[in-house]
Amino acid sequence: MRISNERADPNIALTIRTRPGPNTWSALEYACHLRDVFLTQRERVYLSLVEDCPSFAPMYREERAILARYSAEEPDDVGRELKMAAELLARSLEGLDQNQWQRRCIYNFPEARERTILWLGRHAAHEGEHHLRDVDAALRSAAATSRSALASQDLRSHPSL
């Protein structure tokens, strides 16, 4: 992720990797997940264009985050990769004709259900919006936690304040 640091967070390198809670991903982990969602959806589009009503394997998002070591990735690399993944997904959808948009597939999350490529495209856009909000929320929470910790540290190191 290209870090603009518009919040002027002096600890942005740490903030971007900080999990707001034990069951909440960091901004970096959400960005990695969104990159992988876009790449997975792209492959699902192509599979749906080639096979009749394919059934998709799950992404294993929690396992993927651990196995792919999302938290260890470099933010600038993730930013470039996320942009590339979004562009590749968009290209897979550009120029589809009416029949292709209506091709069917079985989407298995949260339960198995027949969907269309049109739905896949809309769902990918929804996931993009949703996870960008998650990134923002994680950054806000981690920055607030960081500011609070720094303030507490300052008070301990300057007891006369």
C-alpha positions in Angstrom: 0.0 0.0 0.0 1.3 3.4 -0.8 1.3 5.1 2.5 0.1 8.7 2.2 0.0 9.2 6.0 -2.6 11.9 5.7 -3.3 11.5 9.4 0.3 12.5 10.1 0.8 9.4 12.2 4.5 9.4 13.3 4.3 5.6 13.8 2.6 4.7 10.4 5.0 1.8 9.8 3.8 0.2 13.0 0.2 1.4 12.8 -0.3 -0.2 9.4 0.7 -3.6 10.9 -1.1 -3.3 14.2 -4.2 -5.4 14.8 -6.9 -3.3 16.5 -8.0 -6.5 18.4 -7.1 -10.1 18.6 -9.8 -11.1 16.0 -9.4 -8.1 13.7 -6.8 -7.9 11.0 -4.4 -5.0 10.6 -4.8 -2.6 7.7 -2.0 -4.4 5.9 -3.7 -7.8 6.4 -7.0 -6.4 5.0 -5.2 -5.0 2.0 -3.5 -8.3 1.3 -6.8 -10.1 1.7 -8.5 -7.7 -0.8 -5.7 -8.3 -3.3 -6.3 -12.0 -3.0 -10.0 -11.6 -3.3 -9.6 -9.7 -6.5 -7.2 -12.3 -7.9 -9.5 -15.2 -6.8 -12.6 -13.5 -8.3 -10.7 -13.0 -11.6 -9.9 -16.7 -11.8 -13.6 -17.5 -11.0 -14.7 -15.3 -13.9 -12.5 -17.2 -16.3 -13.5 -20.6 -14.9 -17.2 -19.6 -15.4 -16.5 -18.6 -19.0 -14.9 -21.9 -19.7 -16.9 -24.5 -17.7 -20.6 -24.9 -17.3 -21.7 -23.9 -13.8 -18.4 -24.5 -12.0 -18.4 -24.8 -8.2 -15.7 -22.7 -6.5 -13.4 -23.9 -3.8 -13.3 -21.6 -0.8 -10.6 -19.1 -0.4 -9.7 -20.2 3.1 -9.2 -16.6 4.0 -8.1 -17.1 7.6 -5.7 -19.9 6.7 -4.4 -17.9 3.7 -3.6 -14.9 5.9 -1.4 -17.1 8.1 0.1 -19.2 5.4 0.9 -16.3 3.1 2.2 -14.3 6.0 0.2 -11.2 5.3 1.5 -9.4 8.3 5.1 -9.7 7.0 4.4 -8.3 3.6 5.9 -4.9 2.6 3.1 -2.3 2.4 4.4 -0.6 -0.8 4.5 -4.0 -2.6 1.0 -4.8 -1.4 -0.2 -1.5 -2.7 1.2 -2.2 -6.2 -0.1 -5.7 -6.2 -3.6 -4.6 -5.0 -3.7 -2.1 -7.9 -2.6 -4.7 -10.3 -5.2 -7.2 -9.0 -8.0 -4.7 -9.4 -6.9 -3.9 -12.9 -6.7 -7.6 -13.8 -10.1 -8.3 -12.4 -11.5 -5.3 -14.3 -10.0 -6.5 -17.6 -11.5 -9.9 -17.1 -14.9 -8.3 -17.0 -14.5 -5.7 -19.7 -16.1 -6.5 -23.0 -18.2 -9.4 -21.8 -21.3 -9.8 -23.9 -24.8 -10.3 -22.4 -24.6 -14.1 -22.6 -21.3 -14.1 -20.8 -22.6 -11.9 -18.0 -25.3 -14.4 -17.4 -23.1 -17.5 -17.3 -23.7 -19.5 -14.1 -21.5 -20.7 -11.3 -21.9 -22.1 -7.8 -20.6 -19.7 -5.2 -20.0 -21.5 -1.9 -19.9 -18.7 0.6 -21.6 -18.3 3.0 -23.7 -21.2 1.6 -23.7 -22.9 -1.9 -25.8 -20.9 -4.2 -26.0 -20.5 -8.0 -24.8 -17.1 -9.2 -23.9 -15.3 -12.4 -20.7 -13.6 -13.6 -22.6 -10.4 -13.2 -23.1 -11.2 -9.6 -19.4 -12.0 -9.2 -18.5 -8.6 -10.6 -20.9 -6.8 -8.3 -19.8 -8.9 -5.3 -16.1 -8.1 -6.0 -16.9 -4.4 -6.1 -18.8 -4.7 -2.9 -15.8 -6.6 -1.3 -13.5 -3.8 -2.5 -15.7 -1.1 -0.8 -16.2 -3.2 2.3 -12.5 -4.0 2.8 -11.3 -0.5 2.1 -13.6 0.6 5.0 -12.0 -2.2 7.1 -8.5 -0.8 6.2 -9.6 2.7 7.3 -11.1 1.4 10.5 -8.0 -0.6 11.4 -5.8 2.4 10.7 -7.9 4.6 12.9 -8.1 2.1 15.7 -4.4 1.3 15.6 -3.4 5.0 15.5 -5.7 5.8 18.5 -4.1 2.9 20.4 -0.7 4.1 19.5 -1.4 7.7 20.6 -2.8 6.4 23.8 0.2 4.2 24.5 2.5 7.1 23.7 0.6 9.5 26.0 0.8 6.9 28.9 4.5 6.5 28.3 5.0 10.2 28.3 3.2 10.5 31.6 5.3 7.7 33.2 8.5 9.3 32.0 7.5 12.8 33.1 5.7 12.3 36.4 5.6 16.0 37.1 3.2 16.6 34.2 
